[in-house]
Amino acid sequence: MGYGRYIAFRIVNALLVLMLVTLLVSVLFTKVAEQDIKSSINEEIGLYLRGNPQLAQALSKDPQKYQQWYEREYNRRLKMYGLDKPFWVRVLERTKDTLTLNFGQTRNPVFGETNIAKIIMAAVPRTILLFTTAQIIVIFLGILLGVKAAQIAGSAFDRAISIVAMVTSSIPMWWFGMLAILIFSFKLGWFPGSGMTSIPPKTGIAYYFDVLYHMVLPVGTIVFVLFGGWAWTTRNIMIGTMQEDFIMAARAKGVPERKVIYGHALRASAPPIITMTIFALLGSIGGAIITESVFNWPGMGRLYWTAIQQNDVRLVMGITFVTTLLYLFAMILADLLYGYLDPRVKVGASQKT
């Protein structure tokens, strides 16, 4: 199997997985939505009667007439919401709508919008701005410090990296975020403690500087909690690679140490680091529910929490689909990069001898 056919196979496989996941999630959410809509219908009928006291009074005099009217109204609203169709028909319709990005409307406005696709498109850039920026800094610091620690393994610097990684990785991000807000916002007053912009928002170039100013605390929190783990993991991967025979041979040939480290060892260590990088960047797009809530940042994490709070099945479905799509795309991208970065990775069947 050639490289092109292999990638085509992976893309087809990812599409099948996406369709299967969407179908399974549609089954779950269609059942949940059915119970939710039925409860809403009962509430709507009650509100309708309270808003029409004359009708309520007339129906109250004849229980049989009230029962007949209630059944007609209930069935009418069931048909209006599409619940008169068989369960699997509704599941397939929801699956089709989701795959075609027709997520529908929310019950209540979110970020000033009711169209779910527009809401998600508004939340993603804000999360990228915060979490992806922080993650890029984390990756850069982690790889830089991890490679340096592997280069001088056993030194005081190497031991310090291990201790810092252990301490920072064990700190809950939301707790450190609250601590940072308490110290740097409430006590010292250096940075704003929540939100993406000032109220009212500034205009012109001042708006962008204001956004950067509001990013300082959340970005600093994310970087502090995550960079140690990245450095420690990179250090362990590099130490294993630097004990390989081709590294020994390169040193024996007199290849400069910097080229050995960055040209040979780091490139050979690239696949697992690339995997970590891709999924870290992708995970950053999904945001973090608690962290965004702590800093009141209007991104994907807070959007997910809002959807759960409002019991908005359509919005949860849309976010889930977008997240699944991004993760499958990341797996295909990782396969592409593996073959390019590591010559030991071969595509296709085992070689014949």
N, C-alpha and C positions, 0 to 999 in steps of 0.2 A: 504493500500500500504506500503510494507516494505521499509526500507532505501535503499537497493540495487536497488529495482525496481524504486524508486523515482529518484535516481541518473541516472539510465539508461534512464528514461523518460526525464530528463533534458538534457542529452547528445544528445539524438535524436532530441529534440526540438531545441537545439543549432545548430545542423547540418542543420536542415530545415531552420532556420533563416539565417544561413551562405549562403546556396544555394539561398535563395530568395534575399538576399542583393546582392549577386554576380550577379544574373540575372538582377536585376534592374540597378545596376551600369554598367553592360555590355550593356544594352540597351542605356543608356545615352552616354557612351564612344564610342560605335560603331557608333552612329550618328555623334558625334563630330569628330571621326577619319575619317569618310567618307568624310566630308567636307574638312578636313585638307589634306587628301590624294589627293583629286581631285585638290586642289590648287597646291599641290606639283607636280602633273603630268603636269599641264600647265607650271610650271616653268622648269621642266625637259625637256619638248619638246622644250621650248624656248632656253635653254642652248644647247641642242643637235643641233639645227639649227645653233646657233652661232658658234659652234665648227666645223660645216660642211658648210662652205660658198658656196661651189659648189652646194650642194644640195639645200640650201636656194635660191641661184640665179636661179636654174632651176625651182623650184616650184613657185617662184615669177612671172615668165613669164605666168603661166597658173593658175588663181585663182581656177578654178574647180578642176584641178589636185592637187593643194595645199590642198583644202578642203577634197578631198578623202584621200590623204595621212595623213592629220591630224586626220581624223576620225579613220582610221586604226591604227595609232600609239596610239591614245588615248584609243581605245578599247583594244589594246594589253596590254597597261600598266594597265588598269582597271582589266583585267584578271590576270595579274602578281601579283597585290595586293589583288586579291580575291574579288574585288568589283562587279564582274559579277554575284555573287551568290545572292539569295534573302536576304533581310535584316534579317529576323528571323533565317535563316541558319547561317549567320555570327555572330549573337548574341549568338546562342547556341554553336557555335564553340569557341567563346571567353570565354563563361562561362566555358566550359569544360577545356580549356587551363588554365584558372585561378585556377579552383578547383584542377587541377593536378600540380600546381606550374610551369606551362610552360608559363612564362610571356613574353618570347621573348627577343629581343635585343633593345637597345636604338639607337637613331639616331647618337648621339655623345657620345664619351667615358665619363664616370663619375667615378671619383676615379680610372682612368686608366682601367676601364672595360666597356664592352658593354652588357654583360649578366646581365639582370635585377635581377635575383635571387642572383647572386654573389654580385651585387652592394648593395642590401638590406642586405645581410649577412655581408658585410663589414661595413655598416653604423650602424647596430644594436649594436654590441659590443662597438663602440665608444660612442654611446648615453647612453648605460647602464653604461659605465665607468664614464661618467660625471653626468648625471641626476639621475640615480638610486643611485649612491653613495651619491649625495647631498640629495636625497629624504630619504634615510635611516637615515642620520644625522638629517634631519628635523623631521622625525617620532619619533626618539629617544628623541630629545630635547622637542618636542611638548608634547609627552605623559608624560615625566618626570615632566616638568613644569606644565602641565595641572593638573595632579594628585595632585601635591603639592599645587597648587592654590585652588583646590576643598577641600583639607584637611583643609586649613585655610581660608575658604571663608570669604570675608569681610575684610581681613587684607590688609595692605599696599602692600604686595607682590601680592595679588590677584588683587587689583586695578591696579598695575603696569603692570601685564600681560595683562589686558584688554586694557590699553592704548597702550602698545607696539603692540598688535595684530591689533588694529585699525590703527595705523600709518604704520606699515610694510605692511599690506594687501592692503593699498591704494596706495602704491608706485609701479609704473610700473616696471617690472623686467628689461626690456630693458633700461629704463632710468637710473636705479640704476647701471646697468652694465656699461653703458657709463660713468657715474660719477666715478665708481670704476677704470675704465681704465684711465680716465683723471688724477685722484689723484695718484693711486698706480703704474701706468705704466709710464705715461708721466712726471708727476711732480716729484715723488719720485724715480721712476725707480726700485722699489722693485720686481715687477713681470712682466712677458710678458703680453702684452695686447691682443694677438690674436694667433690663431693656436693651434695645438695639440702638436707639437714638434718644436725644433729649425730647422733652415735651414742653412746648411744641417743637417739631423737628426744624432744624436749621435748613437753610437753602444754599444753593451754589456749592462751591468747593468746601465750605465750612461743614456741610452735611457729611461728606466723606471723612473728614478728619474727626468729626463727632462719632461716626461709626467705629473708626479705628480706636478712638479713646474708650468707647464702651466695650471693645473686644479685649482690652488688656487683661482684666481680671479672669474672664473665662478661658482665654487662650493660655495664660500663665498657669492656671489650675490644671488644665489638660496636659500641658507639656510637663509640668512637675511630676504628675502622677504616673505618666506613661514612659518617659524617656529612659528611666533606669532599667525597666524590663527589656526594652529594645536593645540597649547597650549590652546587657548580660546575655541575651539570646544570640546577638551577633557575635559576641566574643566567643561563645561556645562553638558556634558553627565554624568560625574562622580557625579556632585551635584544632578542630578535627581535620580541616582541610590542609592546614600547614604541616601536618604530619604525613601527608601523602608523598609517594615516591617522586612524582613530577616536581614537587616543590623542592625536595632535596636535590634533585638533578639540576634544577635551575640555579640553585645556590652554588652547587659544585662547579657549574660552568662560569661562575663569576658574574651572573646577572645582578645588577644593582638591587639592593634590598627593597627599595621603594617600588621598583617594577615587579619584584617577586610578590610583594604584598598586594599591590593594587592592580597589577596586570595579570597575575596568575591566580593567586589564592582567592582574591575577592571575586573574580569572575567565576571561578569554579564553585564558589559558595553562593553564587547568585540565585539559583533556583529556589531554595527555601526562603531566602531574603526577599526575592521577588514575590513569592506567595504571600509572605507576611505583609509586604508593602501593598499589594493589590487589595487584599481583604481588609487591611487597616484603612486604606483610602475609601474603599467601598463602604465599610462599616461607618465611616465618618459621615457619609452621605445620609445614612439612616438616622444620624443624630443620637442623642441619649435622653430618654424621657426625664430622668431625675435631674440630670445636670442642666438641661434647658429649662426645667421648671425652677431650679434654684436661681438661675440668672435671668429668668423670665425672657428667654430668647425665643423669638417666633419661628422656630425651625421645624424639622420633621419629627423630632422627638416630642415636642410639645403638641404638635398636630395629632400624633398618635394618641397622646393622653387625652386631648380634647375629644377625639372620636370615641374613645372608650367611655369617657364621662357622659357624653351625650347619647351613648348607645347607638351611634350612627353606623349601621352595618355597611352601607355603601362606601362610606369614607374609609373604614377599616379595610374593606375589600380592595379599594384602590391603592392604598398605601402598601398592603401586603403584596399585591401584584407587582407594583413598581420595584419593591425591594427584591422580590424573587427574580425579576428580570435582570436587575443590576448584578446580582450574585452569579447568575448563569453567564452573563457577559464577561464577568471577571474570570471565571474558570476557563472560558475560551481564550481570553487574552493571556492568561497564565501559560496555557499550552503553547501559544504562539511564541512567547518570550523564552520558554524553556529551550526550545530547539535552537534559538538564535544565540543565547548566552552560554549554553553549556554544550560543547561538542560531544560530550559523553552520552547525551540524550539522543537516542535513535528512534526514528518513527517507522512503524510497520512491524512486520513479523520478525522473529528471531533470524539472525543471519545463518545461512547454511554453511556448513564446514566441508 
